[in-house]
């Protein structure tokens, strides 16, 4: 699932919950619910594994982060200044499970027990609720989810 979809969910949550800590927690848990949207990551992962893995991951994640940043910038530029901490906290919480995941994927560094257990938990949860769809359909589902959330936010 792209970070930008999670970020949009986080922004929406941050706009609803004025307490930054609570917004962060709800944003964090929203990650696992948003991950249940069929997103076709298996095909994307196969493509990533085919060669030039690091460059591909860097490009895909770079674009995704740029879009996420643009969403956050657009959102916080339109709200009361008092809402900004909650939006930032919820957006950060909503992507945190993947922020832990990606360094592990890119650098293959996680042998630390707690981090490894968390990545495993996240992965198992994704596998449990995964709907096997092609990347084409998964991408379409993600774009529709993103548009839906953007309509709620803006
Ligand atoms: Zn995830």
Backbone and ligand atoms as CSV (ligand in chain L), in Angstrom:
chain,resi,resn,atom,element,x,y,z
A,1,UNK,N,N,0.855,-1.185,0.000
A,1,UNK,CA,C,0.000,0.000,0.000
A,1,UNK,C,C,0.894,1.239,0.000
A,2,UNK,N,N,0.562,2.186,-0.883
A,2,UNK,CA,C,1.388,3.387,-0.950
A,2,UNK,C,C,1.233,4.237,0.311
A,3,UNK,N,N,2.344,4.884,0.692
A,3,UNK,CA,C,2.334,5.740,1.885
A,3,UNK,C,C,1.338,6.883,1.730
A,4,UNK,N,N,1.171,7.367,0.504
A,4,UNK,CA,C,0.288,8.523,0.291
A,4,UNK,C,C,-1.162,8.199,0.668
A,5,UNK,N,N,-1.588,6.949,0.482
A,5,UNK,CA,C,-2.956,6.565,0.870
A,5,UNK,C,C,-3.057,6.576,2.401
A,6,UNK,N,N,-2.041,6.014,3.062
A,6,UNK,CA,C,-2.017,6.028,4.526
A,6,UNK,C,C,-1.965,7.464,5.051
A,7,UNK,N,N,-1.148,8.297,4.393
A,7,UNK,CA,C,-1.012,9.696,4.816
A,7,UNK,C,C,-2.354,10.410,4.733
A,8,UNK,N,N,-3.079,10.173,3.631
A,8,UNK,CA,C,-4.388,10.813,3.459
A,8,UNK,C,C,-5.336,10.393,4.576
A,9,UNK,N,N,-5.299,9.103,4.935
A,9,UNK,CA,C,-6.138,8.628,6.046
A,9,UNK,C,C,-5.718,9.327,7.331
A,10,UNK,N,N,-4.411,9.471,7.532
A,10,UNK,CA,C,-3.889,10.140,8.725
A,10,UNK,C,C,-4.323,11.602,8.781
A,11,UNK,N,N,-4.264,12.286,7.655
A,11,UNK,CA,C,-4.685,13.691,7.610
A,11,UNK,C,C,-6.161,13.803,7.987
A,12,UNK,N,N,-6.963,12.906,7.424
A,12,UNK,CA,C,-8.392,12.919,7.738
A,12,UNK,C,C,-8.606,12.722,9.246
A,13,UNK,N,N,-7.896,11.758,9.813
A,13,UNK,CA,C,-8.015,11.480,11.253
A,13,UNK,C,C,-7.567,12.690,12.070
A,14,UNK,N,N,-6.427,13.275,11.678
A,14,UNK,CA,C,-5.889,14.438,12.389
A,14,UNK,C,C,-6.843,15.620,12.376
A,15,UNK,N,N,-7.629,15.731,11.314
A,15,UNK,CA,C,-8.604,16.824,11.237
A,15,UNK,C,C,-9.799,16.580,12.161
A,16,UNK,N,N,-10.055,15.291,12.498
A,16,UNK,CA,C,-11.208,14.961,13.337
A,16,UNK,C,C,-10.864,14.960,14.828
A,17,UNK,N,N,-9.592,14.652,15.144
A,17,UNK,CA,C,-9.201,14.458,16.552
A,17,UNK,C,C,-8.224,15.567,16.953
A,18,UNK,N,N,-8.661,16.489,17.813
A,18,UNK,CA,C,-7.798,17.629,18.162
A,18,UNK,C,C,-6.621,17.293,19.079
A,19,UNK,N,N,-6.660,16.129,19.735
A,19,UNK,CA,C,-5.566,15.756,20.637
A,19,UNK,C,C,-4.477,15.040,19.831
A,20,UNK,N,N,-3.261,15.640,19.725
A,20,UNK,CA,C,-2.212,15.044,18.874
A,20,UNK,C,C,-1.829,13.619,19.267
A,21,UNK,N,N,-1.800,13.315,20.584
A,21,UNK,CA,C,-1.415,11.960,20.995
A,21,UNK,C,C,-2.463,10.945,20.544
A,22,UNK,N,N,-3.725,11.295,20.782
A,22,UNK,CA,C,-4.818,10.410,20.370
A,22,UNK,C,C,-4.848,10.288,18.840
A,23,UNK,N,N,-4.625,11.407,18.171
A,23,UNK,CA,C,-4.607,11.411,16.700
A,23,UNK,C,C,-3.498,10.481,16.187
A,24,UNK,N,N,-2.338,10.541,16.861
A,24,UNK,CA,C,-1.226,9.664,16.487
A,24,UNK,C,C,-1.623,8.194,16.650
A,25,UNK,N,N,-2.220,7.869,17.801
A,25,UNK,CA,C,-2.598,6.480,18.074
A,25,UNK,C,C,-3.631,5.971,17.066
A,26,UNK,N,N,-4.650,6.780,16.820
A,26,UNK,CA,C,-5.686,6.369,15.859
A,26,UNK,C,C,-5.075,6.267,14.456
A,27,UNK,N,N,-4.199,7.212,14.127
A,27,UNK,CA,C,-3.507,7.163,12.834
A,27,UNK,C,C,-2.694,5.879,12.697
A,28,UNK,N,N,-1.988,5.513,13.771
A,28,UNK,CA,C,-1.166,4.300,13.772
A,28,UNK,C,C,-2.037,3.067,13.505
A,29,UNK,N,N,-3.164,2.973,14.223
A,29,UNK,CA,C,-4.017,1.792,14.045
A,29,UNK,C,C,-4.766,1.817,12.706
A,30,UNK,N,N,-4.973,3.022,12.188
A,30,UNK,CA,C,-5.645,3.119,10.885
A,30,UNK,C,C,-4.818,2.442,9.796
A,31,UNK,N,N,-3.495,2.416,10.019
A,31,UNK,CA,C,-2.612,1.803,9.017
A,31,UNK,C,C,-3.050,0.383,8.676
A,32,UNK,N,N,-3.371,-0.375,9.719
A,32,UNK,CA,C,-3.690,-1.791,9.518
A,32,UNK,C,C,-5.059,-1.961,8.860
A,33,UNK,N,N,-5.945,-1.018,9.104
A,33,UNK,CA,C,-7.271,-1.070,8.469
A,33,UNK,C,C,-7.154,-0.666,6.993
A,34,UNK,N,N,-6.400,0.403,6.737
A,34,UNK,CA,C,-6.227,0.864,5.345
A,34,UNK,C,C,-5.503,-0.207,4.521
A,35,UNK,N,N,-4.605,-0.935,5.181
A,35,UNK,CA,C,-3.886,-2.018,4.481
A,35,UNK,C,C,-4.820,-3.128,3.995
A,36,UNK,N,N,-6.043,-3.168,4.528
A,36,UNK,CA,C,-6.996,-4.206,4.097
A,36,UNK,C,C,-7.597,-3.901,2.725
A,37,UNK,N,N,-7.437,-2.661,2.253
A,37,UNK,CA,C,-7.887,-2.342,0.897
A,37,UNK,C,C,-7.010,-3.161,-0.058
A,38,UNK,N,N,-7.620,-3.910,-0.991
A,38,UNK,CA,C,-6.788,-4.695,-1.921
A,38,UNK,C,C,-5.824,-3.776,-2.668
A,39,UNK,N,N,-4.520,-4.081,-2.586
A,39,UNK,CA,C,-3.586,-3.149,-3.217
A,39,UNK,C,C,-2.553,-3.772,-4.143
A,40,UNK,N,N,-2.594,-5.082,-4.347
A,40,UNK,CA,C,-1.762,-5.697,-5.390
A,40,UNK,C,C,-0.262,-5.539,-5.225
A,41,UNK,N,N,0.198,-5.500,-3.966
A,41,UNK,CA,C,1.626,-5.305,-3.733
A,41,UNK,C,C,2.493,-6.477,-4.187
A,42,UNK,N,N,1.920,-7.684,-4.271
A,42,UNK,CA,C,2.721,-8.849,-4.665
A,42,UNK,C,C,3.365,-8.645,-6.039
A,43,UNK,N,N,2.552,-8.161,-6.987
A,43,UNK,CA,C,3.078,-7.923,-8.331
A,43,UNK,C,C,4.131,-6.827,-8.331
A,44,UNK,N,N,3.877,-5.788,-7.540
A,44,UNK,CA,C,4.845,-4.687,-7.420
A,44,UNK,C,C,6.155,-5.218,-6.840
A,45,UNK,N,N,6.048,-6.067,-5.815
A,45,UNK,CA,C,7.249,-6.632,-5.194
A,45,UNK,C,C,8.029,-7.503,-6.170
A,46,UNK,N,N,7.304,-8.279,-7.016
A,46,UNK,CA,C,7.976,-9.109,-8.026
A,46,UNK,C,C,8.753,-8.235,-8.994
A,47,UNK,N,N,8.125,-7.138,-9.430
A,47,UNK,CA,C,8.775,-6.193,-10.343
A,47,UNK,C,C,10.011,-5.578,-9.687
A,48,UNK,N,N,9.869,-5.256,-8.393
A,48,UNK,CA,C,10.990,-4.650,-7.665
A,48,UNK,C,C,12.164,-5.620,-7.556
A,49,UNK,N,N,11.833,-6.928,-7.431
A,49,UNK,CA,C,12.882,-7.930,-7.251
A,49,UNK,C,C,13.627,-8.249,-8.550
A,50,UNK,N,N,13.062,-7.825,-9.702
A,50,UNK,CA,C,13.614,-8.239,-10.990
A,50,UNK,C,C,14.964,-7.640,-11.346
A,51,UNK,N,N,15.434,-6.697,-10.609
A,51,UNK,CA,C,16.717,-6.077,-10.940
A,51,UNK,C,C,16.629,-4.584,-10.719
A,52,UNK,N,N,17.748,-4.001,-10.361
A,52,UNK,CA,C,17.754,-2.581,-10.041
A,52,UNK,C,C,16.846,-2.288,-8.863
A,53,UNK,N,N,16.790,-3.271,-7.960
A,53,UNK,CA,C,15.863,-3.229,-6.841
A,53,UNK,C,C,15.958,-1.936,-6.031
A,54,UNK,N,N,17.174,-1.599,-5.622
A,54,UNK,CA,C,17.337,-0.410,-4.773
A,54,UNK,C,C,16.904,0.865,-5.496
A,55,UNK,N,N,17.282,0.973,-6.764
A,55,UNK,CA,C,16.927,2.182,-7.532
A,55,UNK,C,C,15.418,2.263,-7.710
A,56,UNK,N,N,14.793,1.114,-8.037
A,56,UNK,CA,C,13.333,1.095,-8.212
A,56,UNK,C,C,12.637,1.472,-6.910
A,57,UNK,N,N,13.071,0.852,-5.817
A,57,UNK,CA,C,12.436,1.146,-4.522
A,57,UNK,C,C,12.610,2.626,-4.190
A,58,UNK,N,N,13.831,3.139,-4.438
A,58,UNK,CA,C,14.103,4.550,-4.143
A,58,UNK,C,C,13.177,5.451,-4.966
A,59,UNK,N,N,12.999,5.114,-6.248
A,59,UNK,CA,C,12.147,5.941,-7.118
A,59,UNK,C,C,10.684,5.867,-6.707
A,60,UNK,N,N,10.197,4.656,-6.485
A,60,UNK,CA,C,8.783,4.478,-6.115
A,60,UNK,C,C,8.519,5.141,-4.760
A,61,UNK,N,N,9.387,4.856,-3.788
A,61,UNK,CA,C,9.199,5.433,-2.453
A,61,UNK,C,C,9.389,6.956,-2.498
A,62,UNK,N,N,10.346,7.413,-3.315
A,62,UNK,CA,C,10.585,8.860,-3.450
A,62,UNK,C,C,9.351,9.581,-3.978
A,63,UNK,N,N,8.741,9.029,-5.016
A,63,UNK,CA,C,7.517,9.623,-5.573
A,63,UNK,C,C,6.394,9.600,-4.543
A,64,UNK,N,N,6.300,8.471,-3.860
A,64,UNK,CA,C,5.257,8.285,-2.851
A,64,UNK,C,C,5.428,9.296,-1.716
A,65,UNK,N,N,6.658,9.491,-1.275
A,65,UNK,CA,C,6.934,10.453,-0.198
A,65,UNK,C,C,6.644,11.876,-0.677
A,66,UNK,N,N,6.992,12.171,-1.940
A,66,UNK,CA,C,6.724,13.504,-2.487
A,66,UNK,C,C,5.219,13.778,-2.499
A,67,UNK,N,N,4.436,12.777,-2.928
A,67,UNK,CA,C,2.975,12.938,-2.951
A,67,UNK,C,C,2.423,13.078,-1.525
A,68,UNK,N,N,2.954,12.277,-0.616
A,68,UNK,CA,C,2.519,12.360,0.786
A,68,UNK,C,C,2.815,13.743,1.364
A,69,UNK,N,N,4.016,14.247,1.079
A,69,UNK,CA,C,4.399,15.575,1.574
A,69,UNK,C,C,3.496,16.652,0.988
A,70,UNK,N,N,3.173,16.522,-0.307
A,70,UNK,CA,C,2.294,17.501,-0.957
A,70,UNK,C,C,0.913,17.483,-0.310
A,71,UNK,N,N,0.415,16.288,0.013
A,71,UNK,CA,C,-0.893,16.171,0.668
A,71,UNK,C,C,-0.884,16.847,2.036
A,72,UNK,N,N,0.173,16.574,2.806
A,72,UNK,CA,C,0.269,17.171,4.146
A,72,UNK,C,C,0.377,18.693,4.030
A,73,UNK,N,N,1.221,19.175,3.103
A,73,UNK,CA,C,1.383,20.626,2.921
A,73,UNK,C,C,0.062,21.272,2.546
A,74,UNK,N,N,-0.638,20.652,1.587
A,74,UNK,CA,C,-1.918,21.212,1.145
A,74,UNK,C,C,-2.920,21.223,2.292
A,75,UNK,N,N,-2.911,20.154,3.086
A,75,UNK,CA,C,-3.883,20.052,4.185
A,75,UNK,C,C,-3.596,21.089,5.267
A,76,UNK,N,N,-2.331,21.193,5.688
A,76,UNK,CA,C,-2.050,22.101,6.820
A,76,UNK,C,C,-2.099,23.570,6.403
A,77,UNK,N,N,-2.018,23.827,5.093
A,77,UNK,CA,C,-2.115,25.222,4.652
A,77,UNK,C,C,-3.572,25.704,4.654
A,78,UNK,N,N,-4.513,24.775,4.809
A,78,UNK,CA,C,-5.934,25.136,4.755
A,78,UNK,C,C,-6.655,25.043,6.091
A,79,UNK,N,N,-5.940,24.721,7.163
A,79,UNK,CA,C,-6.636,24.542,8.446
A,79,UNK,C,C,-6.192,25.583,9.460
A,80,UNK,N,N,-6.959,25.667,10.533
A,80,UNK,CA,C,-6.590,26.498,11.664
A,80,UNK,C,C,-5.258,25.985,12.211
A,81,UNK,N,N,-4.400,26.911,12.606
A,81,UNK,CA,C,-3.052,26.544,13.066
A,81,UNK,C,C,-3.093,25.546,14.227
A,82,UNK,N,N,-4.168,25.558,15.036
A,82,UNK,CA,C,-4.277,24.657,16.179
A,82,UNK,C,C,-4.501,23.200,15.762
A,83,UNK,N,N,-4.930,22.989,14.509
A,83,UNK,CA,C,-5.166,21.618,14.022
A,83,UNK,C,C,-3.885,20.962,13.497
A,84,UNK,N,N,-2.875,21.779,13.244
A,84,UNK,CA,C,-1.667,21.262,12.580
A,84,UNK,C,C,-0.965,20.154,13.379
A,85,UNK,N,N,-0.751,20.317,14.710
A,85,UNK,CA,C,-0.070,19.218,15.430
A,85,UNK,C,C,-0.801,17.881,15.313
A,86,UNK,N,N,-2.133,17.904,15.373
A,86,UNK,CA,C,-2.893,16.650,15.271
A,86,UNK,C,C,-2.759,16.039,13.883
A,87,UNK,N,N,-2.806,16.889,12.867
A,87,UNK,CA,C,-2.684,16.378,11.492
A,87,UNK,C,C,-1.307,15.751,11.285
A,88,UNK,N,N,-0.269,16.455,11.737
A,88,UNK,CA,C,1.091,15.918,11.580
A,88,UNK,C,C,1.268,14.626,12.382
A,89,UNK,N,N,0.727,14.600,13.599
A,89,UNK,CA,C,0.863,13.408,14.449
A,89,UNK,C,C,0.133,12.215,13.832
A,90,UNK,N,N,-1.093,12.440,13.356
A,90,UNK,CA,C,-1.872,11.337,12.785
A,90,UNK,C,C,-1.251,10.865,11.468
A,91,UNK,N,N,-0.765,11.809,10.656
A,91,UNK,CA,C,-0.132,11.429,9.381
A,91,UNK,C,C,1.126,10.598,9.658
A,92,UNK,N,N,1.919,11.035,10.659
A,92,UNK,CA,C,3.125,10.290,11.015
A,92,UNK,C,C,2.762,8.896,11.542
A,93,UNK,N,N,1.764,8.847,12.424
A,93,UNK,CA,C,1.325,7.556,12.971
A,93,UNK,C,C,0.831,6.625,11.885
A,94,UNK,N,N,0.155,7.176,10.906
A,94,UNK,CA,C,-0.445,6.339,9.856
A,94,UNK,C,C,0.597,5.703,8.932
A,95,UNK,N,N,1.758,6.326,8.815
A,95,UNK,CA,C,2.797,5.738,7.953
A,95,UNK,C,C,3.889,5.013,8.745
A,96,UNK,N,N,3.888,5.193,10.069
A,96,UNK,CA,C,4.966,4.619,10.888
A,96,UNK,C,C,5.177,3.110,10.695
A,97,UNK,N,N,4.105,2.292,10.647
A,97,UNK,CA,C,4.358,0.862,10.445
A,97,UNK,C,C,5.160,0.567,9.162
A,98,UNK,N,N,4.957,1.377,8.112
A,98,UNK,CA,C,5.733,1.162,6.891
A,98,UNK,C,C,7.113,1.814,6.970
A,99,UNK,N,N,7.232,2.889,7.750
A,99,UNK,CA,C,8.549,3.519,7.907
A,99,UNK,C,C,9.494,2.550,8.597
A,100,UNK,N,N,8.922,1.667,9.408
A,100,UNK,CA,C,9.736,0.632,10.052
A,100,UNK,C,C,10.044,-0.461,9.030
A,101,UNK,N,N,9.053,-0.736,8.193
A,101,UNK,CA,C,9.140,-1.811,7.201
A,101,UNK,C,C,10.179,-1.503,6.124
A,102,UNK,N,N,10.151,-0.270,5.563
A,102,UNK,CA,C,10.990,0.029,4.397
A,102,UNK,C,C,12.499,-0.041,4.638
A,103,UNK,N,N,13.001,0.524,5.740
A,103,UNK,CA,C,14.449,0.363,5.955
A,103,UNK,C,C,14.838,-1.112,6.049
A,104,UNK,N,N,13.931,-1.895,6.630
A,104,UNK,CA,C,14.165,-3.335,6.750
A,104,UNK,C,C,14.214,-3.963,5.364
A,105,UNK,N,N,13.313,-3.520,4.456
A,105,UNK,CA,C,13.267,-4.027,3.088
A,105,UNK,C,C,14.493,-3.584,2.282
A,106,UNK,N,N,14.801,-2.298,2.365
A,106,UNK,CA,C,15.863,-1.740,1.530
A,106,UNK,C,C,17.236,-2.203,1.991
A,107,UNK,N,N,17.489,-2.096,3.272
A,107,UNK,CA,C,18.843,-2.379,3.761
A,107,UNK,C,C,18.986,-3.768,4.365
A,108,UNK,N,N,17.851,-4.472,4.499
A,108,UNK,CA,C,17.860,-5.820,5.064
A,108,UNK,C,C,18.644,-5.868,6.371
A,109,UNK,N,N,18.359,-4.896,7.248
A,109,UNK,CA,C,19.153,-4.766,8.468
A,109,UNK,C,C,18.505,-5.354,9.705
A,110,UNK,N,N,17.172,-5.566,9.631
A,110,UNK,CA,C,16.496,-5.871,10.885
A,110,UNK,C,C,16.738,-7.271,11.394
A,111,UNK,N,N,17.640,-7.389,12.302
A,111,UNK,CA,C,17.768,-8.638,13.041
A,111,UNK,C,C,17.493,-8.371,14.511
A,112,UNK,N,N,17.191,-7.075,14.798
A,112,UNK,CA,C,16.835,-6.733,16.173
A,112,UNK,C,C,15.483,-7.357,16.472
A,113,UNK,N,N,15.349,-7.959,17.612
A,113,UNK,CA,C,14.164,-8.754,17.908
A,113,UNK,C,C,12.847,-7.989,17.814
A,114,UNK,N,N,12.753,-6.848,18.522
A,114,UNK,CA,C,11.483,-6.126,18.591
A,114,UNK,C,C,11.067,-5.643,17.201
A,115,UNK,N,N,12.002,-5.048,16.478
A,115,UNK,CA,C,11.702,-4.546,15.137
A,115,UNK,C,C,11.294,-5.690,14.221
A,116,UNK,N,N,12.015,-6.790,14.316
A,116,UNK,CA,C,11.712,-7.956,13.494
A,116,UNK,C,C,10.317,-8.497,13.812
A,117,UNK,N,N,9.987,-8.556,15.099
A,117,UNK,CA,C,8.669,-9.035,15.504
A,117,UNK,C,C,7.570,-8.131,14.976
A,118,UNK,N,N,7.811,-6.815,15.045
A,118,UNK,CA,C,6.809,-5.875,14.558
A,118,UNK,C,C,6.626,-6.017,13.050
A,119,UNK,N,N,7.717,-6.108,12.307
A,119,UNK,CA,C,7.650,-6.265,10.852
A,119,UNK,C,C,6.910,-7.556,10.511
A,120,UNK,N,N,7.196,-8.605,11.274
A,120,UNK,CA,C,6.526,-9.896,11.095
A,120,UNK,C,C,5.021,-9.789,11.356
A,121,UNK,N,N,4.666,-9.100,12.459
A,121,UNK,CA,C,3.265,-8.897,12.821
A,121,UNK,C,C,2.539,-8.156,11.699
A,122,UNK,N,N,3.148,-7.094,11.217
A,122,UNK,CA,C,2.583,-6.273,10.136
A,122,UNK,C,C,2.405,-7.124,8.873
A,123,UNK,N,N,3.438,-7.886,8.553
A,123,UNK,CA,C,3.404,-8.735,7.362
A,123,UNK,C,C,2.307,-9.798,7.482
A,124,UNK,N,N,2.232,-10.453,8.643
A,124,UNK,CA,C,1.228,-11.500,8.849
A,124,UNK,C,C,-0.188,-10.955,8.768
A,125,UNK,N,N,-0.371,-9.755,9.319
A,125,UNK,CA,C,-1.680,-9.111,9.270
A,125,UNK,C,C,-2.066,-8.830,7.807
A,126,UNK,N,N,-1.089,-8.342,7.044
A,126,UNK,CA,C,-1.339,-8.075,5.622
A,126,UNK,C,C,-1.693,-9.354,4.875
A,127,UNK,N,N,-0.968,-10.417,5.189
A,127,UNK,CA,C,-1.220,-11.696,4.522
A,127,UNK,C,C,-2.608,-12.234,4.870
A,128,UNK,N,N,-3.006,-12.048,6.132
A,128,UNK,CA,C,-4.274,-12.573,6.611
A,128,UNK,C,C,-5.464,-11.928,5.900
A,129,UNK,N,N,-5.375,-10.602,5.692
A,129,UNK,CA,C,-6.509,-9.884,5.125
A,129,UNK,C,C,-6.318,-9.546,3.648
A,130,UNK,N,N,-5.262,-10.106,3.079
A,130,UNK,CA,C,-4.937,-9.762,1.695
A,130,UNK,C,C,-5.963,-10.323,0.718
A,131,UNK,N,N,-6.338,-9.497,-0.249
A,131,UNK,CA,C,-7.138,-9.968,-1.372
A,131,UNK,C,C,-6.177,-10.005,-2.551
A,132,UNK,N,N,-6.059,-11.167,-3.175
A,132,UNK,CA,C,-5.124,-11.266,-4.290
A,132,UNK,C,C,-5.682,-10.600,-5.539
A,133,UNK,N,N,-5.184,-9.420,-5.806
A,133,UNK,CA,C,-5.578,-8.714,-7.022
A,133,UNK,C,C,-4.299,-8.343,-7.766
A,134,UNK,N,N,-4.429,-8.130,-9.072
A,134,UNK,CA,C,-3.259,-7.716,-9.842
A,134,UNK,C,C,-2.881,-6.302,-9.430
A,135,UNK,N,N,-1.660,-5.906,-9.758
A,135,UNK,CA,C,-1.227,-4.564,-9.395
A,135,UNK,C,C,-2.117,-3.511,-10.059
A,136,UNK,N,N,-2.547,-3.823,-11.306
A,136,UNK,CA,C,-3.407,-2.897,-12.051
A,136,UNK,C,C,-4.679,-2.579,-11.250
A,137,UNK,N,N,-5.350,-3.615,-10.755
A,137,UNK,CA,C,-6.568,-3.400,-9.962
A,137,UNK,C,C,-6.238,-2.826,-8.592
A,138,UNK,N,N,-5.163,-3.332,-8.010
A,138,UNK,CA,C,-4.747,-2.817,-6.707
A,138,UNK,C,C,-4.430,-1.336,-6.778
A,139,UNK,N,N,-3.748,-0.942,-7.850
A,139,UNK,CA,C,-3.409,0.471,-8.043
A,139,UNK,C,C,-4.688,1.293,-8.182
A,140,UNK,N,N,-5.654,0.756,-8.953
A,140,UNK,CA,C,-6.934,1.451,-9.131
A,140,UNK,C,C,-7.655,1.608,-7.784
A,141,UNK,N,N,-7.649,0.528,-6.975
A,141,UNK,CA,C,-8.278,0.605,-5.642
A,141,UNK,C,C,-7.597,1.678,-4.790
A,142,UNK,N,N,-6.265,1.722,-4.879
A,142,UNK,CA,C,-5.523,2.698,-4.080
A,142,UNK,C,C,-5.838,4.121,-4.526
A,143,UNK,N,N,-5.891,4.327,-5.855
A,143,UNK,CA,C,-6.201,5.665,-6.376
A,143,UNK,C,C,-7.611,6.083,-5.951
A,144,UNK,N,N,-8.568,5.147,-6.035
A,144,UNK,CA,C,-9.944,5.455,-5.624
A,144,UNK,C,C,-10.017,5.778,-4.133
A,145,UNK,N,N,-9.289,5.006,-3.327
A,145,UNK,CA,C,-9.261,5.272,-1.882
A,145,UNK,C,C,-8.660,6.651,-1.615
A,146,UNK,N,N,-7.576,6.949,-2.331
A,146,UNK,CA,C,-6.909,8.247,-2.167
A,146,UNK,C,C,-7.842,9.397,-2.564
A,147,UNK,N,N,-8.546,9.233,-3.681
A,147,UNK,CA,C,-9.483,10.275,-4.139
A,147,UNK,C,C,-10.603,10.454,-3.107
A,148,UNK,N,N,-11.133,9.322,-2.619
A,148,UNK,CA,C,-12.195,9.383,-1.608
A,148,UNK,C,C,-11.736,10.132,-0.370
A,149,UNK,N,N,-10.529,9.811,0.097
A,149,UNK,CA,C,-10.001,10.478,1.291
A,149,UNK,C,C,-9.735,11.956,1.008
A,150,UNK,N,N,-9.198,12.249,-0.191
A,150,UNK,CA,C,-8.927,13.647,-0.555
A,150,UNK,C,C,-10.228,14.457,-0.590
A,151,UNK,N,N,-11.299,13.839,-1.054
A,151,UNK,CA,C,-12.595,14.530,-1.065
A,151,UNK,C,C,-13.079,14.813,0.362
A,152,UNK,N,N,-12.772,13.891,1.277
A,152,UNK,CA,C,-13.144,14.108,2.681
A,152,UNK,C,C,-12.284,15.199,3.337
A,153,UNK,N,N,-11.023,15.257,2.918
A,153,UNK,CA,C,-10.085,16.195,3.546
A,153,UNK,C,C,-10.287,17.626,3.021
A,154,UNK,N,N,-10.385,17.758,1.680
A,154,UNK,CA,C,-10.372,19.109,1.074
A,154,UNK,C,C,-11.751,19.612,0.689
L,1,ZN,ZN,ZN,1.337,-1.549,5.779
